[in-house]
């Protein structure tokens, strides 16, 4: 890992250990919790179905090349 990144982490840990502002700590906890959230659980059922269909199509080689799509839609681009 990059040494400067490690130094930044250490600096943040030291700063956090001196914090007494509850609202700031709460905000930081929300950021941390959001980082833990799996985006899959955040999207709609329709989005999940669309992604799963796309994966299934790819697995079954039901794909259209970028070149072909570009040729089809070129007049609108």
N, C-alpha and C positions, 0 to 999 in steps of 0.2 A: 504494500500500500504506500502511496505517496507520503513522504515525510511531512510535507506541509499540511496535508489533510490530517495526519495524526496530531500535529501540533494544534491545529484548529479544534480538533475534538477535545484535546486536553484543556485548551483555553476555555471552551464552552463548559466543560465539566467543572472547572474551577469557578467560573462565573455563576453557574447554576447553584453551586454549593453555598454561595453568599447571598442568593436571592431571598428576599422576604416579601415581595409583592405577590400576594395570593392571586390576583387577577392575571398577572403575567404568567405565573406558574400554570394556572388553569388554561390559558391560551396555548401554552406550550404542550400541555397534556393533550389538548384537542388536536393539535398538529400531529403529535405522535400517534394518537389513536386513528387519525385519518390515514396515516401511512400504513397502518396495519390492515386497513379495510381492503377486502378483496373486491376489485372493480366488478367482478362477475355478479356479486350480490347487489350491486348498485344499479344494474341496468334492468330494463323492462323485460317481460316475458317475450315480447315480439322481437326485441333485439337479440335475446338468447336464441330464439328459434331461427332467426336469420343467420346468425353466426354458425349454428349447428348445421343448417342446410348448406351453407358455404363450405364447411369442412367436409360434409358428406359428398357434395358435388366434386370437390377436389380429390377426395379419396377414390371416387368413381371416374376420374379423368374427364369430368364434364366441365371443361374450362374453355374459355375463349381467350385467345392470345391478345395481348395489348395492341399489337399491330392491327389485328382484325377489327377490334373495337375502335381504334383510332380511325381506320378507314371508314367505318360505318358512320361515326359521329363527327367526322372532320368538318362537314359543312356547317355545323353549329358551333364549332370551336373558334 
